[in-house]
């Protein structure tokens, strides 16, 4: 598309969404909560329709695709989505909070108060749960939302938005407060160039999507999503704790941005490496190790790409073993794959993370508090863990309700973005006729 034409683009939906966003300021928080609760009920009441639409999307994707799990909705996942929405409804409103106030020497009274952004645009891929999550957070915080999902989840997204709009209409609320765009490249270009209509755009997906949005947007953008995640197993780490942390971080859901991509191991613990990664192996292999933790082995096995020293330690003791290449490190696998890097010190582990990390989530397993504190102080990431898996990087797990994304940037919100992170503020000034000299 010609850049000059992009600059002149006026989205057909722009005026309607902007107008609808103004009506949200008239809703009391109690009414917003009531609507969210009704949407949560509708998710369950209409789950057959939602699951049928999702089945149509799933039919177009191979179950072997790592994104299949991310795309799939189930009754239990819909129950969880509805529960998250009810939780958002129960949270305090993020609006109208006085974050700063003072009286100047001239008598002017200043008050800084939290307010909505207005219209938030969301671009995401094969994640139909995001449709409900984004709506709940935006609606609770007084923002209208423009959604641009991927073609893989288009049937699911359209059914979900239809459910939301029906509830809004029943409450007499303008349904344009949530708008789903076509799953096309042209719709993406419209959103990224919707100056004056979209106040903030949030891409949620892989590095390719995020880079494209950042490089092409004329509206403000907050980067979220892409995570190249490491866990450092220190020389003073507890083996049993490490086994559980590595297994959970890698296999809980491999297609999410907080999943483990690289295990960094201190050279002094290479003898423990086969036992450390044993839960990731096929259950039938190395039963002398795996049988002790057979309850862990409920997921597909993980292919390990090991550097030279780790490969030697695992050779003959781990079945799905490949030599690492330069591309093995710094890769967000989003699959049952993991790299292993051997280091001789904490400094070497930190240097590896500095080079390959994406600023999302990093973890250390150690019983040495001084080492852990230094790791947490040095690592430049939104979330830095000590003796816990990176799988906890999640708005709901942080007690924030559902999340709109994980911000990996430093300007503005960082880490899980929930209600407070999608509000801004304005200054209210009161006087008695003062004038400036």
C-alpha positions in Angstrom: 0.0 0.0 0.0 1.3 3.5 -0.9 2.5 5.3 2.3 0.8 8.5 1.1 -2.5 6.7 0.9 -2.0 5.3 4.4 -1.6 8.9 5.8 -4.9 9.9 4.2 -6.7 6.8 5.5 -9.9 7.5 7.5 -11.3 4.2 8.9 -15.0 3.8 8.4 -15.4 2.6 11.9 -13.4 5.4 13.5 -16.1 7.9 14.2 -18.5 5.3 15.5 -16.0 3.9 18.0 -14.8 7.3 19.1 -18.4 8.4 19.7 -19.2 5.2 21.5 -16.2 5.7 23.8 -17.6 9.0 25.1 -20.7 7.2 26.3 -18.7 5.0 28.6 -18.0 7.9 30.9 -21.7 8.1 31.7 -21.8 4.5 33.1 -21.4 4.0 36.8 -19.0 1.3 37.9 -21.8 -0.8 39.2 -23.4 -0.8 35.8 -20.1 -1.8 34.2 -19.8 -4.6 36.7 -23.3 -5.8 36.0 -22.7 -6.0 32.3 -19.4 -7.9 32.8 -21.2 -10.4 35.0 -23.9 -10.9 32.3 -21.3 -11.4 29.6 -19.6 -14.0 31.8 -23.0 -15.8 32.2 -23.5 -15.5 28.4 -20.1 -17.2 27.8 -21.4 -20.3 29.6 -25.0 -20.1 28.3 -23.8 -19.8 24.7 -20.7 -22.1 24.9 -22.1 -24.5 22.3 -22.1 -21.7 19.7 -18.7 -20.5 20.8 -17.2 -24.0 20.7 -18.8 -24.6 17.3 -17.2 -21.5 15.9 -13.9 -22.5 17.5 -14.2 -26.0 16.0 -14.5 -24.4 12.5 -11.2 -22.5 13.2 -9.5 -25.6 14.5 -10.5 -27.6 11.4 -8.3 -25.3 9.4 -5.2 -25.9 11.5 -3.1 -29.1 12.0 -3.1 -30.4 15.6 0.6 -30.7 15.2 0.9 -26.9 14.9 2.2 -25.4 18.2 -0.4 -22.7 17.9 -3.2 -25.3 18.0 -3.3 -25.4 21.8 -3.4 -21.6 21.9 -6.3 -21.5 19.4 -8.3 -24.2 21.1 -11.3 -23.4 23.4 -12.8 -26.1 25.7 -15.6 -26.0 28.2 -13.1 -25.8 31.0 -11.3 -22.9 29.3 -14.5 -21.0 28.8 -15.3 -21.5 32.5 -11.9 -20.0 33.3 -12.5 -17.1 30.9 -15.9 -16.4 32.5 -14.3 -16.7 36.0 -11.6 -14.1 35.0 -14.3 -11.8 33.7 -16.2 -12.1 37.0 -13.0 -11.4 38.8 -12.4 -8.2 36.8 -16.0 -7.1 37.7 -15.1 -7.6 41.4 -12.0 -5.4 41.2 -12.0 -1.8 42.3 -12.5 0.7 39.5 -9.2 2.2 38.3 -11.0 5.4 37.4 -11.2 8.6 39.4 -8.2 7.9 41.6 -6.4 11.0 42.8 -2.8 10.2 42.3 -1.4 13.5 43.3 -2.7 16.8 44.7 -1.2 20.0 46.0 -2.0 23.7 46.5 0.4 26.1 45.0 1.7 29.3 46.8 -0.7 31.3 44.6 -3.7 29.3 45.9 -4.3 27.2 42.8 -5.4 23.7 43.7 -4.0 20.9 41.5 -5.4 17.4 41.4 -4.1 14.6 39.1 -6.9 12.0 38.5 -6.9 8.7 36.6 -9.0 8.5 33.4 -9.5 6.2 30.4 -7.3 6.4 27.3 -10.4 6.4 25.2 -10.0 3.9 22.4 -7.6 1.0 22.6 -6.7 -1.0 19.5 -5.6 -4.6 20.0 -3.8 -6.7 17.4 -3.4 -10.4 18.2 -3.0 -13.8 16.6 -4.5 -17.2 17.2 -5.8 -16.4 20.7 -9.6 -16.3 21.0 -9.4 -15.9 24.8 -7.9 -12.5 24.2 -11.1 -11.2 22.8 -13.0 -11.6 26.1 -10.0 -10.6 28.2 -9.4 -7.4 26.3 -13.1 -6.5 26.3 -13.4 -7.0 30.1 -10.4 -4.9 31.0 -11.2 -2.1 28.5 -14.8 -2.0 29.5 -14.0 -1.9 33.2 -11.5 0.9 32.7 -13.9 2.9 30.6 -12.2 2.3 27.3 -13.7 1.3 24.0 -11.7 -1.4 22.1 -11.0 -2.1 18.5 -10.0 -5.7 18.0 -8.0 -7.1 15.1 -7.6 -10.8 15.5 -5.8 -13.3 13.2 -7.5 -15.2 10.5 -6.8 -18.5 12.3 -9.3 -17.5 15.0 -11.7 -15.4 13.0 -14.8 -17.6 13.4 -14.2 -17.8 17.2 -13.6 -14.0 17.5 -16.7 -13.1 15.6 -19.0 -15.3 17.7 -17.4 -14.0 20.9 -18.0 -10.4 19.8 -21.6 -11.2 18.9 -22.1 -12.5 22.4 -20.7 -9.4 23.9 -22.7 -7.0 21.7 -25.9 -8.8 22.5 -25.4 -8.2 26.2 -24.5 -4.6 25.6 -27.6 -4.0 23.6 -29.7 -5.6 26.3 -28.3 -3.1 28.7 -28.9 -0.2 26.3 -25.1 0.4 25.8 -23.8 1.4 22.4 -22.4 -1.9 21.0 -19.7 0.0 19.1 -17.7 0.2 22.3 -16.3 -3.1 21.1 -15.5 -3.4 17.3 -13.9 -6.4 15.6 -12.1 -5.6 12.3 -11.8 -8.0 9.4 -8.8 -10.4 9.7 -7.0 -8.8 6.8 -3.7 -6.9 6.3 -5.7 -3.9 5.2 -7.5 -3.7 8.5 -4.2 -3.8 10.3 -3.0 -0.9 8.3 -6.2 1.0 9.1 -5.7 0.6 12.8 -2.0 1.5 12.7 -2.9 4.7 10.9 -6.0 5.7 12.8 -4.7 8.9 14.2 -7.4 10.7 16.1 -9.4 7.5 16.5 -7.2 5.0 18.3 -5.4 6.4 21.4 -3.2 3.4 22.0 -2.4 0.3 20.1 -1.2 -2.9 21.7 0.2 -5.8 19.6 0.1 -9.2 21.3 1.9 -12.0 19.5 5.2 -13.1 18.2 8.3 -11.0 17.4 7.4 -10.6 13.7 4.0 -9.1 14.5 5.4 -6.8 17.2 8.2 -5.6 15.0 5.8 -4.9 12.2 3.4 -2.9 14.4 6.3 -0.8 16.0 7.8 -0.1 12.6 4.6 0.9 10.8 2.3 2.5 13.4 1.5 6.2 13.5 -0.6 5.8 16.7 1.1 5.2 20.1 2.2 1.6 20.7 3.0 -0.5 23.7 5.0 -3.6 22.8 3.9 -6.9 24.5 4.2 -10.6 24.0 7.4 -11.9 22.5 9.5 -13.7 25.2 12.8 -15.4 24.9 12.9 -16.8 28.4 15.7 -18.4 30.4 16.2 -20.1 33.7 19.6 -20.3 35.3 20.3 -23.4 37.4 23.0 -22.2 39.8 25.8 -24.3 41.4 23.9 -23.9 44.7 20.5 -24.9 43.4 18.3 -27.6 44.8 17.9 -30.4 42.3 14.3 -31.4 43.2 13.2 -27.8 43.2 14.9 -27.3 39.9 13.2 -30.3 38.3 9.8 -29.0 39.1 10.5 -25.4 38.1 12.1 -26.4 34.7 9.3 -28.8 33.9 6.5 -26.3 34.8 8.2 -23.4 33.0 8.8 -25.4 29.8 5.7 -27.6 29.5 2.7 -25.9 31.2 1.8 -24.3 27.9 4.6 -24.2 25.3 2.8 -21.7 23.0 2.7 -18.9 25.6 5.2 -16.0 25.9 6.4 -17.0 29.4 7.4 -20.5 28.4 11.0 -21.5 29.0 13.3 -21.4 26.0 16.8 -21.8 27.4 18.1 -23.6 30.5 21.4 -22.2 31.6 23.4 -24.6 33.8 26.4 -24.0 36.0 29.3 -26.2 34.9 29.6 -27.6 38.5 26.1 -29.1 38.1 26.5 -30.9 34.8 26.5 -34.2 36.6 22.9 -33.4 37.7 21.7 -32.3 34.3 20.3 -35.6 33.2 18.2 -35.8 36.4 17.2 -32.1 36.1 15.7 -32.6 32.6 14.5 -36.1 33.1 10.8 -35.0 33.5 11.0 -33.6 30.0 11.8 -36.9 28.4 9.4 -39.6 27.1 8.0 -41.6 30.1 9.3 -44.8 28.6 12.9 -43.6 28.6 15.3 -43.7 31.6 12.8 -45.1 34.0 15.3 -45.2 36.8 15.1 -41.4 36.9 11.7 -40.6 35.5 9.6 -43.1 37.6 10.4 -41.1 40.7 8.4 -38.2 39.2 6.0 -40.0 36.9 3.2 -37.6 37.9 5.1 -34.9 36.1 5.3 -36.6 32.8 1.9 -35.8 31.4 3.0 -33.8 28.4 4.7 -34.6 25.1 8.5 -34.9 25.4 10.9 -32.0 24.8 13.7 -31.9 22.3 16.8 -30.5 23.8 19.4 -28.5 21.8 22.5 -28.7 24.0 25.8 -26.9 23.7 29.0 -29.1 23.6 29.4 -29.7 27.3 25.7 -30.2 28.0 25.5 -32.6 25.0 28.3 -34.7 26.5 26.5 -34.8 29.9 23.2 -35.8 28.3 24.5 -38.2 25.6 23.0 -41.6 26.2 20.9 -40.4 29.1 18.4 -38.2 27.3 16.8 -39.5 24.1 15.6 -36.4 22.2 19.0 -34.7 22.1 20.4 -32.4 19.3 23.6 -30.3 19.2 22.8 -26.6 19.6 23.5 -24.2 16.8 23.8 -20.4 16.9 20.1 -20.2 16.2 19.2 -22.3 19.2 19.9 -19.4 21.6 17.7 -16.3 21.3 14.8 -18.4 19.8 11.3 -18.2 21.2 10.5 -21.9 20.4 6.7 -21.9 21.2 7.0 -25.7 21.0 8.3 -28.7 22.9 11.9 -27.6 22.3 14.5 -26.1 24.6 18.1 -25.0 24.4 20.7 -25.8 27.1 23.7 -23.5 27.7 26.6 -24.3 30.1 28.3 -21.5 32.0 31.1 -21.3 34.5 29.8 -18.4 36.6 26.9 -16.2 37.4 28.5 -13.4 35.4 28.6 -15.7 32.3 24.9 -16.6 32.8 24.1 -12.9 33.1 26.0 -12.1 29.9 24.1 -14.8 28.1 20.8 -13.4 29.2 21.9 -9.8 28.3 22.7 -11.0 24.8 19.7 -13.3 24.1 16.9 -12.2 26.4 13.9 -10.2 25.3 13.2 -8.3 28.5 10.2 -10.5 29.3 10.8 -13.0 32.2 13.9 -14.6 33.5 14.5 -16.9 36.5 17.3 -18.3 38.8 17.2 -21.4 40.9 19.6 -21.2 43.8 19.8 -21.5 47.6 22.4 -18.7 47.7 20.5 -15.5 48.5 23.5 -13.2 47.6 23.6 -14.8 44.2 19.9 -14.5 43.7 19.8 -10.9 44.8 22.6 -10.0 42.4 20.7 -11.9 39.6 17.5 -10.0 40.3 19.3 -6.7 40.4 21.3 -7.2 37.2 18.8 -8.8 34.9 17.0 -6.3 32.7 13.5 -7.9 32.4 10.0 -7.0 33.3 9.7 -10.1 35.7 12.7 -11.7 37.4 12.1 -14.8 39.5 14.0 -16.6 42.3 13.1 -20.2 42.9 9.9 -20.0 40.9 8.9 -20.7 37.3 8.4 -18.0 34.7 4.9 -19.5 34.1 3.6 -17.1 36.8 4.1 -14.1 34.5 0.4 -13.5 34.1 -2.0 -10.8 35.1 -4.4 -13.2 36.8 -1.6 -14.9 38.7 -0.3 -11.5 39.9 -3.8 -10.7 41.3 -4.5 -8.1 38.6 -7.4 -9.9 37.0 -7.2 -10.8 33.3 -4.4 -9.2 31.4 -4.3 -7.3 28.2 -0.6 -8.3 27.6 2.9 -8.4 29.0 4.8 -5.2 28.3 8.5 -5.7 27.6 9.3 -2.0 27.2 10.3 0.5 29.8 8.5 3.6 28.8 5.0 3.3 30.4 3.7 0.0 31.7 6.1 -2.9 32.2 5.1 -6.5 32.9 1.5 -7.7 33.1 -0.9 -5.0 32.0 -4.2 -4.9 33.7 -6.7 -2.2 34.7 -4.3 0.5 36.1 -2.0 0.1 33.2 -4.6 1.0 30.6 -5.6 4.3 32.2 -3.9 7.6 31.9 -4.5 10.8 33.9 -5.4 14.4 33.6 -4.8 17.4 35.8 -7.7 19.3 37.3 -7.0 22.9 38.4 -9.2 25.1 40.6 -8.7 28.7 41.3 -10.4 31.9 42.5 -9.4 34.2 39.6 -5.7 34.0 39.9 -3.7 35.2 36.9 -0.1 34.5 35.8 2.3 37.5 36.1 
